[in-house]
Structure formats: C-alpha cells, structure tokens
Amino acid sequence: MQVPPLDRVPCRSEVVFPPLDSPFQAPGYRSVQPVSISLPASPIGFGFGVPVIPAPANAAAADSDDDGLRRQALQANAAAGDPQQAPAPTPPPARENGGGGVRFMHQPDKLVFRSQPIPGGQPQRAGSRAARACRAISRDRRYDTFKTFSGKLERQLTHLAGAPEVQEVRGDDAVDAATSRTTSMPKVDRFFAALEGPELDKLKTSEELVLPSDKTWPFLLRFPVSAFGICLGVSSQAILWKTIASSSPTTFLHVSHKVNLVLWCISVLLMCAITAVYALKLAFFFEAVRREYYHPIRVNFFFAPWIACLFLAIGVPPSVATEPLPRWLWYALMAPVLFMELKIYGQWMSGGQRRLSKVANPSNHLSVVGNFVGALLGANMGLREGPVFFFSVGLAHYSVLFVTLYQRLPTNETLPKELHPVFFLFVAAPSVASMAWAKITGEFGYGPRVAYFIAMFLYASLAVRINFFRGFRFSLAWWAYTFPMTGAAIASIRYSTEVDNTFTKALCVALSVIAVLTVTALFVTTLVHAFVLRKLFPNDICIAITDHKMKPIMELHESHGEDSSTNSNDIETGAGGKQ
C-alpha cells in the first residue's frame, strides 16, 4: 500500500477517500478499503501522525512493511523542510484482533492541529445551476387560498421547467387567520354587506381584505371576467360597419367593407388573447374564478365570451365567409349559453340567496340578450325551431327582469343610486330582439317595430338625463355597456330600410356616429389607463373579501361593556326589589 504525500496526511481517524474519478485522487491509485485524508493548517513545526496498518498473515512481511512505512514518513518530513523534527523510530503498538481500520499515532509532546475535511468535487460558481438551486425563493402564502389545489399545479409546472425549489415562508398569525377566513365561499348577502358601488367593486370602510392592500397582486388574480366586455364592444362595431357598408339607407356614405374586415380581425385577436389569459387564471387561480361566479354582478359576464363569439359569427366579412357558416357552429355556441341559463334562471325562480328580487341589476341583461343574439344568428343560418325557442325564453325572462328593475324594489340592493353606463343595457335586449324577430318572420312587421320603439324610448329616456352621466369613474366593464348603443344603431338602419325617409336616415346616422365616438373614446381611455397610468387592472377587491364579517375589537369591548353594565343594572334592580 502506498502512503500518500505529507500534505494529505490525515488528522481525523475515520473519513472516506474521495472517489477514484475525483480531482483529489492521485493518478494510478487504487484502494481496497476506503480511507479519508484531511489537511492540517500547516505541516511545519507540528507533529504528524504515523499510520499503522493491520498486521498481515506473515510476521516478517509485517515487520518489513512497518519499517518501510516509517522510512517513507521520515523522508516526507525531511522533504517538508524540518528534518530535525523527525521523530525517532518507535515500535508499533499492539494491534487488536480483527481491527481493520487505519489508526494514527501522535507524539504527546507536540501540538497537533486538527482541521476539518475538505469537501470533494468542483467548487460551485456563483452563476451555476447548482448555486441558483441553492438560493431559496420565498413566496407569499396569502395567495395560496385562491390558487388551484393551493398552488400544487404551479409548483409541479415549475419543477418540470427546471426552476429551483420554492421555499414556503409561513406568515404570522394574522396572515394565517386571514387565510382561514377564505376557506368557504361568501354568500350573496356577504357580497352586499362587504361591497358597495354600482358594480359592487368598492370595499366598505368597516371591512377588511384577506389579501394585502398595499401590494400589487399577481396579474392573473387581478384579471377580471369583465375584460370580455372589450370583445363585445369591438365585435359589435364590426357588425355595425358591415351593416353600414351593405344597407341601402347608408349607401351615400360610401363605406368600404375593409373597415369591417379590419375590425373583425382585431376582434378575433382580442378574443383569442383575453380567452388565453382567462384560461390561465382558470388553471392557476380557480378559487378566484369561483368567487367571480358567485358574485351577483360578475356572474353575468360569464355570458360575455359566448355573446362575443355570436357577434363574430354575425359580423364575419364577406371576403372571409365565402360560403355559409356551418350549422353545427350555432349549436356549439348556444349549448354553453343554455347550460348557464338553466343554472341562473333556475336560481331566480327557486328563491333562496340568489332570487331575482335580491340579485336583480342592470348587468342581468347580459344573461338575457344572449338569447336574442343566438336567435338572430340561427335565423341567418336558416334554422327555424332553435331560434324560436331561444327567442321565447329570452322574451319571457326579459319581461320579468324589466319589471323587476323598473319597479326599483327595496330588496334590490345592487341597483345604484347614481346612473351608470350599465343602464344602457336596458336598450340592448329590445334592439336585438327586433332584428331577430324580423329575421325569423322575414319582415320588419308590427312585432319587430314594437320591440324597436321600446328600445328607442329607453334610449331617449337615458340620453336626456345629462346629470346621470356625472360622478362615475372609469371601469373596464364599460365595454359591455357600449354594444347596446351599437345595437340600437344597427336596429335603426334595419328600420330605415323598411321606412325610408329623411328622419329615419338622419336617426340611423346620428346613432351610428354616437356609437362610434363612444367606442373610440373608450378605446383611448383604456389605452391611457393601460400604458400611461398603468392601472387598467387594479387589485380585484371583489374576490378578496372575508367569508364572514369579523367584529372589530372595539365593538367587542363595547359589547362586553354593555353586557356588564346591563348585568350590573339587573343586579342592582334585583337588590332594590329585595329591599
């Protein structure tokens, strides 16, 4: 057995040699038994150990091996520059039977420095993958409640992408208590009690959030379902410009079909982008999507993507749709609408927390107008029974909803005091219903005209009240309130085709200009909030309320104080009675 150089003489008794492919292994060295080596701080001026090897079977061979080891150790010590400190040859101590490890002898009169072993392998660089993996990344656990499976899916995808492990940082007791209050879904009454405003998007001063209000939340958590209103506004404009370019009352404007093509392409891109982002939110923050569904106003915006797809099918440019659209497309788009209507309308009728008299608000028109848009598309495709069915369902529920909202019932807590652009949704259903009815019957007769006149009266009743348009702030949901104005303009063009005179032509042109200017102004405002102010998607407070109201500490003390004072008064009264 070869003795390693002096700089590898160990100062510890039982460690393991580096592997054969380690850079610390001497070339050509082979070891039968694992041995470890440690370097002392300095081999000069200090004693060093002499290794003692177990005795072989032949005693003579053992003596020669011991002499050879001692000679090599003395030569190594002399080569280190301190031959005077070479110890005198000492006989090896008695060996224990069965001892197979390496033992070290040290001179008792010399100070021995014992160092720690040097780890094997290449040193890690600061930018290496191992170094990056060793750095722990902390994350805020307060968002875990809104994540799909408490963030398990996100961690699995992160692991598959080769990212380092994410170290969970546990919050304090206050964070854990806030997270525990989001384990159950808030009821409708809870939304009414915690939020205020036309869209129930403002937190009351007496409430608290379960997420930090001083930090910007993740983008997907801030992305609302009302963003699909942008698709409604732009796709309805594509239908308007297609109608202007192809209708006889507006031929004097000489509008090209290229405008319809450009707007339709923009609508398709917006629809794909917004759908992809919200699909990611559905995958990573499913609990946040559930809270939007249980929100009494946000639930109606779940009809918006399907209505936008119906608009895209109606406003498809002639250069794109060289052949009639397939009928299976209508069934594919109307099936989700039917399933959601069975759920929503069933809740309206069955009562409970989500009865219509409790949750009725102007945004409920989104859940009704889809029936008329679907009936219009089906009639354009040549279908008969399906469009009549959805038109009947929409007519029945619009009548009930219109009466409920028009009466302003005291139980209708979501209807705001100030006028909001959401009130223009009153115009959407009768406008689209008049065009659908005319397409089903084949003529713009008395039935379609009745619906059209109702829409014009509601439009005028809102337009003359200028004060109703003051004092409200920008909201992304405004986009959903622009397509009713576009629908009224399209219905006016359709009516002007039947009743061709100067008044009807002026009316359809005026309403078209108002609709275009409104969408343009809203588009510019959206760009300003997105790229200049950078607050297009603020923290979505609607989904971050507690599932139950927590009494403040002061109220608890006051209530305890009142109870104690009442008890004392009762005691005094009882004592007085006894006297």
C-alpha positions in Angstrom: 0.0 0.0 0.0 1.3 3.4 -0.9 1.5 6.2 1.6 0.0 9.5 0.3 2.2 12.7 0.4 2.6 14.7 3.5 0.1 17.3 2.6 -2.5 14.6 2.6 -1.6 13.0 6.0 -5.0 12.9 7.8 -5.7 14.4 11.3 -9.0 12.6 11.6 -9.5 8.9 12.2 -12.4 7.7 10.2 -13.3 9.5 7.0 -13.7 8.2 3.4 -11.4 8.8 0.5 -12.7 10.8 -2.5 -13.9 8.6 -5.4 -11.5 7.4 -8.0 -12.7 10.0 -10.5 -12.3 12.9 -8.0 -9.6 15.5 -8.8 -8.1 14.8 -5.4 -7.2 11.2 -6.3 -3.6 10.5 -7.2 -3.1 9.1 -10.7 -2.9 5.3 -10.8 -4.0 4.9 -7.2 -6.3 2.1 -6.3 -7.6 1.4 -2.8 -9.1 -1.7 -1.5 -10.5 -0.2 1.7 -12.0 3.4 1.8 -9.6 5.8 3.6 -10.0 9.6 4.1 -7.5 12.4 4.1 -7.6 15.8 5.8 -5.1 18.6 5.5 -3.7 20.3 8.7 -3.4 24.1 8.7 0.4 23.9 8.4 2.6 20.8 8.4 5.7 22.8 9.5 6.6 22.8 13.2 3.9 20.4 14.3 3.8 16.7 14.8 2.1 14.4 12.4 0.6 11.0 12.7 2.2 7.8 11.5 -0.4 5.4 10.1 -0.5 2.0 11.5 -1.7 -0.8 9.1 -3.2 -4.0 10.3 -0.7 -6.9 10.5 -0.7 -9.3 7.6 -0.6 -13.0 8.0 3.2 -13.2 7.6 5.0 -11.6 10.6 8.2 -11.0 8.6 6.3 -9.2 6.0 4.6 -7.1 8.6 8.0 -6.0 10.1 9.3 -5.0 6.7 6.1 -3.1 5.9 6.4 -1.2 9.2 10.0 -0.3 8.6 9.2 0.8 5.1 6.3 3.0 6.3 8.4 4.6 8.9 11.2 5.4 6.5 8.8 6.9 4.0 7.3 9.1 6.7 10.7 10.3 7.8 11.7 11.1 4.3 8.5 13.0 3.7 9.0 15.0 6.9 12.6 15.8 5.8 11.3 17.0 2.4 8.9 19.3 4.2 11.9 21.3 5.5 12.0 20.3 9.1 14.3 17.2 9.4 15.1 18.0 13.0 11.6 17.4 14.0 11.6 13.9 12.6 10.6 11.5 15.3 12.7 8.6 16.3 11.5 5.2 15.2 9.1 3.7 17.7 7.8 0.3 17.7 4.2 -0.1 16.6 1.7 -0.6 19.4 -0.1 -3.8 19.9 -2.8 -4.5 17.3 -6.2 -5.5 18.2 -7.5 -8.7 16.7 -9.9 -8.0 14.0 -9.1 -4.3 13.6 -9.4 -3.4 10.0 -9.3 0.5 10.2 -6.4 2.8 10.0 -5.2 4.3 13.3 -2.8 7.2 13.8 -0.1 7.7 16.5 0.8 11.3 17.6 3.7 12.4 19.7 2.4 13.5 23.1 4.9 16.4 23.4 4.0 18.0 20.1 0.9 20.2 19.4 -1.3 18.7 16.7 -3.6 20.8 14.6 -6.8 19.1 13.6 -8.5 20.6 10.6 -11.9 19.8 9.0 -12.0 17.7 5.9 -12.0 19.4 2.5 -15.2 18.5 0.6 -14.5 16.9 -2.8 -15.8 18.0 -6.1 -15.6 21.1 -8.2 -16.2 24.5 -6.4 -19.6 25.9 -7.3 -19.7 29.1 -9.4 -21.9 31.9 -8.4 -23.9 31.7 -11.6 -24.0 27.9 -11.9 -27.3 26.0 -11.9 -26.5 24.4 -8.5 -25.8 27.8 -7.0 -29.1 29.0 -8.3 -30.9 26.0 -7.0 -29.4 26.6 -3.5 -30.9 30.0 -3.3 -34.3 29.8 -1.7 -37.1 31.8 -3.2 -39.8 32.9 -0.8 -43.4 33.4 -1.8 -46.4 34.9 -0.1 -48.7 32.2 1.3 -51.6 34.5 1.4 -52.4 33.9 -2.3 -52.5 30.1 -1.8 -56.2 30.1 -0.9 -57.1 31.4 -4.4 -54.8 29.1 -6.3 -55.8 25.8 -7.8 -55.1 23.0 -5.3 -53.3 25.5 -3.1 -50.6 26.1 -5.7 -49.7 22.4 -6.3 -50.2 22.7 -10.0 -48.0 25.8 -10.2 -45.2 24.0 -8.2 -45.4 21.0 -10.5 -45.1 23.1 -13.6 -42.2 25.0 -12.1 -40.4 21.7 -11.2 -40.9 20.5 -14.8 -39.4 23.7 -16.1 -36.2 23.1 -14.1 -36.7 26.1 -11.8 -35.2 25.9 -8.3 -37.3 24.7 -5.4 -39.6 27.4 -3.9 -39.2 27.8 -0.2 -42.5 28.5 1.6 -42.4 31.3 4.0 -45.0 31.0 6.7 -46.8 34.2 7.6 -47.6 35.4 11.1 -50.8 34.5 13.0 -52.6 37.4 11.3 -51.9 36.0 7.9 -53.0 32.5 8.9 -56.2 33.9 10.4 -57.0 35.9 7.3 -56.3 32.8 5.1 -58.6 30.7 7.2 -61.5 33.1 6.5 -61.4 32.2 2.8 -61.9 28.5 3.1 -65.7 28.8 2.4 -67.4 30.8 -0.4 -69.1 34.0 0.6 -72.9 34.1 0.2 -74.7 36.7 -1.8 -75.7 38.6 1.3 -72.0 38.7 2.3 -71.1 40.5 -1.0 -73.8 43.0 -0.4 -72.6 43.6 3.2 -68.9 44.0 2.3 -69.0 45.8 -1.0 -70.7 48.9 -2.4 -70.8 50.8 -5.7 -72.7 50.2 -9.0 -70.7 47.0 -9.7 -70.1 46.0 -6.0 -66.4 46.7 -6.5 -65.7 49.0 -3.6 -64.8 47.8 -0.1 -66.7 49.4 2.7 -64.7 51.1 5.4 -65.8 48.6 8.1 -64.4 45.6 6.1 -61.0 44.1 5.7 -59.3 42.2 2.8 -57.8 38.8 3.1 -55.0 39.9 0.7 -52.5 42.7 1.2 -54.0 46.1 0.1 -50.6 47.8 -0.1 -49.1 45.4 -2.7 -49.9 44.6 -6.3 -51.4 41.2 -6.6 -50.4 38.7 -9.3 -51.7 39.7 -12.8 -53.9 36.7 -13.2 -55.5 37.4 -9.9 -56.3 40.9 -11.0 -57.6 40.0 -14.4 -61.5 40.1 -14.2 -64.0 38.3 -16.3 -65.4 41.7 -17.2 -62.5 42.1 -19.6 -64.6 40.1 -22.2 -66.6 43.3 -22.5 -63.9 44.6 -24.7 -64.7 41.8 -27.2 -68.4 42.8 -27.0 -67.7 46.4 -27.9 -65.3 45.8 -30.7 -67.1 42.9 -32.3 -70.4 44.8 -32.3 -68.6 47.6 -34.1 -67.6 45.1 -36.8 -71.3 44.3 -37.3 -72.2 48.0 -37.4 -69.7 48.8 -40.2 -70.7 45.7 -42.1 -74.4 46.9 -41.9 -73.5 50.4 -43.0 -71.5 49.2 -46.0 -74.2 46.8 -47.2 -77.5 48.7 -46.4 -79.3 50.9 -48.8 -80.1 53.8 -46.3 -76.4 54.4 -45.8 -75.0 53.8 -49.3 -74.5 57.6 -49.6 -71.7 57.3 -47.0 -69.6 55.1 -49.4 -68.2 53.0 -46.6 -65.9 50.1 -47.7 -66.1 46.6 -46.4 -62.4 46.9 -45.5 -63.4 48.7 -42.3 -65.5 45.7 -41.3 -62.6 43.3 -42.2 -60.1 45.3 -40.0 -62.4 45.5 -37.0 -63.3 41.8 -37.3 -59.7 40.8 -37.3 -59.0 43.0 -34.3 -62.0 41.4 -32.6 -60.7 37.9 -33.3 -57.2 38.8 -31.9 -58.7 40.3 -28.8 -61.0 37.3 -28.2 -58.1 34.9 -28.5 -55.8 36.9 -26.2 -58.4 37.5 -23.5 -59.6 33.9 -23.6 -56.0 32.6 -23.3 -55.3 34.9 -20.3 -58.5 33.9 -18.5 -57.9 30.3 -19.2 -54.6 30.6 -17.4 -56.5 32.2 -14.5 -58.9 29.3 -14.5 -55.9 26.9 -14.4 -53.9 28.6 -11.7 -56.4 30.6 -9.6 -59.6 28.5 -9.8 -60.8 29.7 -6.5 -60.7 33.3 -7.7 -62.8 32.3 -10.7 -65.3 30.6 -8.4 -65.7 33.8 -6.4 -66.3 35.8 -9.6 -69.0 33.3 -10.4 -70.7 33.7 -7.0 -70.5 37.5 -7.3 -74.1 38.7 -8.0 -72.8 41.0 -10.9 -69.7 39.2 -12.2 -71.7 36.1 -12.8 -73.5 37.8 -15.7 -70.2 38.5 -17.5 -69.7 34.7 -18.0 -72.2 35.1 -20.8 -70.0 37.7 -22.5 -67.4 35.4 -24.3 -70.2 33.4 -25.9 -72.1 36.5 -26.9 -68.9 37.9 -28.4 -68.4 34.7 -30.4 -72.0 35.1 -31.7 -71.2 38.7 -32.7 -68.1 37.4 -34.6 -70.2 34.9 -36.5 -72.8 37.6 -37.4 -70.2 40.2 -38.4 -67.9 37.9 -40.4 -66.7 39.8 -43.5 -68.0 38.6 -46.9 -64.4 38.1 -48.1 -63.7 35.7 -45.2 -67.0 33.7 -45.3 -67.2 32.8 -49.0 -69.7 30.0 -48.0 -72.5 30.0 -45.5 -71.4 29.2 -41.9 -72.0 25.6 -40.8 -75.0 25.0 -38.7 -73.0 23.0 -36.1 -71.3 26.2 -35.1 -74.6 27.6 -33.9 -75.3 24.5 -31.7 -71.7 24.7 -30.3 -72.1 28.3 -29.3 -75.6 28.1 -27.9 -75.0 24.9 -25.8 -72.9 26.7 -23.1 -75.5 29.6 -23.1 -78.3 27.1 -22.4 -76.5 25.4 -19.6 -75.7 28.6 -17.8 -79.3 29.8 -18.3 -80.6 26.7 -16.7 -78.4 27.4 -13.7 -79.0 31.2 -13.5 -82.7 31.2 -14.3 -83.3 28.3 -12.0 -81.8 30.2 -9.1 -84.0 33.2 -10.0 -87.2 31.1 -9.7 -86.2 28.8 -6.8 -85.6 31.6 -4.4 -83.0 31.5 -1.7 -80.0 33.7 -1.6 -80.0 34.3 -5.4 -83.6 35.0 -6.1 -84.2 37.6 -8.8 -85.7 40.2 -6.4 -82.4 40.0 -4.5 -79.8 40.0 -7.2 -81.6 41.9 -10.0 -79.3 44.5 -11.5 -78.9 46.0 -15.0 -76.0 43.6 -15.8 -78.5 40.8 -15.7 -79.4 41.9 -19.3 -76.2 40.2 -20.4 -77.7 36.8 -19.4 -80.9 37.6 -21.4 -79.6 39.3 -24.5 -77.7 36.1 -25.5 -81.0 34.5 -26.3 -81.9 37.2 -28.9 -78.4 37.3 -30.4 -78.5 33.5 -30.7 -81.9 33.7 -32.3 -80.6 36.3 -34.8 -77.6 34.1 -35.8 -79.7 31.0 -36.1 -82.3 32.8 -38.3 -79.4 34.0 -40.6 -78.3 30.4 -41.0 -81.7 29.2 -42.0 -82.7 27.5 -38.8 -86.3 27.7 -37.5 -87.1 25.8 -34.3 -83.9 26.6 -32.4 -84.1 30.4 -32.9 -87.8 30.5 -31.9 -87.0 28.5 -28.8 -84.3 30.9 -27.6 -86.3 34.0 -28.6 -89.2 32.7 -26.5 -87.0 32.1 -23.4 -85.4 35.4 -23.7 -88.7 37.2 -24.1 -90.1 35.6 -21.0 -87.2 36.4 -18.8 -86.6 39.9 -20.2 -90.2 40.8 -19.3 -89.8 39.6 -15.7 -86.3 41.3 -15.4 -87.6 44.5 -16.9 -90.5 44.8 -14.5 -88.2 43.9 -11.5 -85.7 46.6 -12.4 -88.2 49.2 -13.4 -90.0 48.9 -10.1 -86.8 49.5 -8.1 -87.8 47.1 -5.4 -86.4 47.8 -1.9 -84.9 44.3 -1.8 -82.9 45.1 -5.0 -79.7 46.2 -3.2 -77.4 46.2 -6.1 -79.2 48.9 -8.1 -77.1 52.0 -7.7 -78.5 55.4 -6.8 -76.5 57.2 -9.5 -76.8 56.4 -13.1 -74.1 54.3 -14.5 -73.4 53.3 -18.2 -74.8 49.9 -17.2 -78.2 51.3 -17.6 -77.7 51.3 -21.4 -78.1 47.5 -21.2 -81.9 48.3 -21.0 -81.6 49.1 -24.7 -79.7 46.1 -25.8 -82.4 43.4 -25.4 -85.3 45.1 -27.3 -82.9 46.3 -30.1 -81.5 42.8 -30.8 -85.0 41.3 -30.3 -86.5 43.5 -33.0 -83.8 42.3 -35.5 -84.2 38.7 -34.5 -87.9 38.8 -34.8 -87.7 40.4 -38.2 -85.3 37.8 -39.4 -87.4 34.9 -38.1 -90.7 36.2 -39.6 -89.0 37.5 -42.8 -90.3 41.1 -42.5 -90.0 44.1 -40.2 -93.6 44.0 -39.2 -95.5 45.2 -36.2 -93.9 42.8 -33.7 -90.3 43.9 -34.5 -91.4 47.5 -34.6 -92.9 47.2 -31.1 -89.6 46.0 -29.8 -87.7 48.7 -31.7 -89.9 51.5 -30.4 -89.4 50.3 -26.8 -85.6 50.4 -27.3 -85.8 53.9 -28.8 -87.9 55.2 -25.9 -85.4 53.7 -23.3 -82.5 55.1 -25.2 -84.1 58.6 -25.3 -85.0 58.5 -21.6 -81.4 57.9 -20.7 -79.9 60.3 -23.2 -81.9 63.3 -21.9 -80.7 62.9 -18.3 -77.3 64.5 -18.6 -76.8 64.6 -14.8 -76.9 60.8 -14.7 -73.6 60.8 -16.6 -71.6 62.6 -13.9 -69.6 61.4 -10.9 -68.6 57.9 -12.0 -65.1 56.6 -12.5 -63.6 54.5 -15.3 -64.2 50.8 -15.2 -63.3 48.0 -17.6 -66.9 46.9 -17.5 -67.9 49.9 -19.5 -67.0 48.0 -22.7 -70.0 45.7 -22.1 -72.2 48.8 -22.0 -71.3 50.1 -25.4 -72.7 47.3 -27.5 -76.3 48.3 -26.7 -75.7 51.7 -28.3 -74.3 49.9 -31.3 -77.3 47.5 -31.4 -79.7 50.5 -31.3 -77.8 52.0 -34.3 -78.0 48.7 -36.3 -81.7 48.3 -35.5 -82.3 51.9 -36.7 -80.6 51.1 -40.0 -82.8 48.0 -40.3 -85.9 50.1 -39.6 -84.8 52.7 -42.1 -84.6 50.1 -44.7 -88.4 49.5 -44.3 -89.4 53.1 -43.6 -87.2 55.1 -45.9 -87.4 58.9 -45.2 -85.2 61.7 -44.2 -85.9 61.3 -40.4 -85.0 57.6 -40.3 -81.8 58.2 -42.3 -80.8 61.0 -40.0 -81.6 58.9 -37.0 -79.6 55.9 -38.1 -76.6 58.1 -39.0 -76.8 60.0 -35.7 -76.9 56.8 -33.6 -74.1 55.3 -35.6 -71.9 58.3 -35.0 -72.7 58.3 -31.3 -71.8 54.6 -31.1 -68.5 55.0 -33.0 -67.5 58.1 -30.9 -68.3 56.3 -27.7 -66.3 53.2 -28.6 -63.4 55.4 -29.8 -63.3 57.5 -26.6 -63.5 54.3 -24.5 -60.7 52.8 -26.5 -58.4 55.8 -26.0 -59.3 55.9 -22.2 -58.4 52.2 -22.0 -55.0 52.8 -23.6 -54.3 55.6 -21.2 -55.1 53.5 -18.2 -53.1 50.6 -19.5 -49.9 52.3 -20.7 -49.8 55.8 -19.2 -51.4 55.4 -15.8 -50.7 51.7 -15.6 -53.8 50.9 -13.6 -56.0 49.2 -16.0 -56.1 46.1 -13.8 -56.1 47.2 -10.2 -56.4 44.8 -7.3 -59.7 43.0 -7.7 -61.2 43.7 -4.3 -64.5 41.8 -5.2 -62.9 38.4 -4.7 -60.8 39.2 -1.6 -63.5 39.7 1.0 -63.8 37.5 4.0 -66.4 34.8 4.0 -68.0 36.2 7.2 -67.9 39.6 8.9 -65.5 40.0 11.8 -66.4 42.3 14.6 -63.8 44.9 15.4 -62.0 44.7 18.7 -63.6 48.0 19.9 -67.1 46.7 19.2 -66.3 43.6 21.2 -65.1 45.6 24.1 -68.1 47.9 23.9 -70.5 44.9 23.6 -68.8 43.3 26.7 -69.0 46.6 28.5 -72.7 47.0 27.7 -73.4 43.4 28.8 -71.5 44.0 32.1 -73.3 47.3 32.7 -76.7 45.7 31.9 -75.9 42.8 34.3 -74.9 45.3 37.0 -78.1 47.2 36.5 -80.1 44.0 36.7 -78.3 43.1 39.9 -79.0 46.5 41.3 -82.6 46.3 40.3 -82.9 42.8 41.8 -81.3 44.0 45.0 -83.6 47.0 45.2 -86.5 44.7 44.7 -85.4 42.6 47.5 -85.1 45.6 49.8 
